[in-house]
């Protein structure tokens, strides 16, 4: 009879459908997750993280012990240049809501990574 391993870590990944979130999901799916871990990947379809009430509801629903926070307003270089204040304010709201909700539900650890755009690795400059 196989013993069931008790889940002791519920890891919520915000931005779970983005570039880094998908990469983490693949690594976990390829066997790097531990038996005591439950991984939850969420996207903007699950909650609007600019809304404190929706963020709190997401955290209450999943009750994570750990958070990998990757969600952000993202766009290309020119969108960043044109709308830098919007990017800043939106991402500050998202981060504040995530960190506050994490604190309120007793999350043990938050790892946060933020990038508003990425650049191609093989290109000629100027882009």
C-alpha positions as CSV (number, residue, x, y, z in Angstrom):
1,X,0.0,0.0,0.0
2,X,1.4,3.4,-1.0
3,X,1.4,6.0,1.7
4,X,-0.2,9.3,0.6
5,X,2.1,12.3,1.1
6,X,0.4,15.1,2.9
7,X,0.5,18.4,1.0
8,X,2.4,20.9,3.1
9,X,3.2,23.5,0.5
10,X,0.5,25.2,-1.7
11,X,2.5,27.3,-4.2
12,X,0.5,29.9,-6.0
13,X,2.1,31.3,-9.2
14,X,0.6,34.6,-10.4
15,X,1.2,35.2,-14.0
16,X,1.1,31.5,-14.5
17,X,0.4,31.7,-18.2
18,X,3.3,34.1,-19.0
19,X,6.8,33.3,-20.2
20,X,8.3,32.5,-16.8
21,X,5.1,31.0,-15.4
22,X,4.9,28.5,-18.3
23,X,8.5,27.6,-17.9
24,X,8.0,26.9,-14.1
25,X,4.9,24.8,-14.9
26,X,6.9,22.7,-17.4
27,X,9.7,22.1,-14.9
28,X,7.2,21.1,-12.3
29,X,5.4,18.8,-14.8
30,X,8.7,17.3,-15.8
31,X,9.1,16.0,-12.3
32,X,10.9,18.7,-10.4
33,X,8.0,19.3,-8.0
34,X,8.0,17.5,-4.6
35,X,5.4,15.1,-3.4
36,X,4.4,17.5,-0.6
37,X,3.8,20.4,-3.0
38,X,0.6,21.5,-4.7
39,X,1.2,24.0,-7.6
40,X,-1.5,26.4,-8.6
41,X,-0.9,28.5,-11.7
42,X,-3.3,31.4,-12.2
43,X,-3.7,34.1,-14.8
44,X,-5.7,37.3,-15.3
45,X,-8.7,35.1,-16.2
46,X,-8.7,33.9,-12.5
47,X,-8.6,37.3,-10.9
48,X,-7.9,41.0,-11.7
49,X,-4.9,41.6,-9.4
50,X,-5.4,45.4,-9.7
51,X,-8.5,44.8,-7.6
52,X,-7.8,44.3,-3.9
53,X,-11.1,42.4,-3.4
54,X,-10.5,40.0,-6.3
55,X,-6.9,39.5,-5.2
56,X,-8.0,38.7,-1.6
57,X,-10.7,36.3,-2.9
58,X,-8.1,34.5,-5.0
59,X,-5.8,34.1,-1.9
60,X,-8.7,33.0,0.3
61,X,-9.8,30.5,-2.3
62,X,-6.4,28.8,-2.8
63,X,-4.9,29.5,0.7
64,X,-1.3,29.4,-0.5
65,X,1.6,28.8,1.8
66,X,4.1,30.1,-0.8
67,X,3.7,32.6,-3.7
68,X,5.8,33.0,-6.8
69,X,4.6,36.4,-8.0
70,X,5.1,36.9,-11.8
71,X,1.9,38.8,-12.8
72,X,2.4,42.3,-14.3
73,X,1.1,44.6,-16.9
74,X,3.5,43.9,-19.8
75,X,4.2,45.1,-23.3
76,X,6.9,45.9,-25.7
77,X,9.6,48.5,-25.5
78,X,7.6,51.2,-27.4
79,X,4.5,50.6,-25.3
80,X,6.6,50.9,-22.2
81,X,8.0,54.2,-23.5
82,X,4.6,55.6,-24.4
83,X,2.8,54.4,-21.2
84,X,5.5,54.3,-18.6
85,X,3.3,55.9,-15.9
86,X,0.5,53.4,-16.6
87,X,2.9,50.5,-16.3
88,X,4.3,51.8,-13.1
89,X,1.0,52.5,-11.4
90,X,-0.7,49.3,-12.5
91,X,2.2,47.2,-11.4
92,X,2.5,49.0,-8.1
93,X,-1.3,48.2,-7.5
94,X,-0.8,44.6,-8.4
95,X,2.3,44.2,-6.2
96,X,0.6,45.9,-3.3
97,X,-2.5,43.7,-3.5
98,X,-0.5,40.5,-3.9
99,X,1.8,41.3,-0.9
100,X,-1.0,42.5,1.3
101,X,-3.2,39.5,0.5
102,X,-0.2,37.2,1.1
103,X,0.4,38.7,4.5
104,X,-3.3,38.6,5.4
105,X,-3.6,34.9,4.7
106,X,-0.3,33.9,6.3
107,X,1.8,33.1,3.3
108,X,5.2,31.9,4.5
109,X,7.3,33.1,1.6
110,X,6.8,35.3,-1.5
111,X,9.3,35.3,-4.4
112,X,8.6,38.2,-6.8
113,X,10.0,38.7,-10.3
114,X,8.9,41.7,-12.4
115,X,9.7,42.6,-16.0
116,X,7.5,44.8,-18.1
117,X,9.1,43.7,-21.4
118,X,11.7,41.4,-22.8
119,X,14.1,41.7,-25.7
120,X,15.0,39.2,-28.4
121,X,18.4,37.5,-27.9
122,X,19.3,37.6,-31.6
123,X,18.7,40.9,-33.3
124,X,20.5,43.8,-34.8
125,X,20.6,47.2,-33.0
126,X,18.9,49.5,-33.0
127,X,15.8,47.3,-32.9
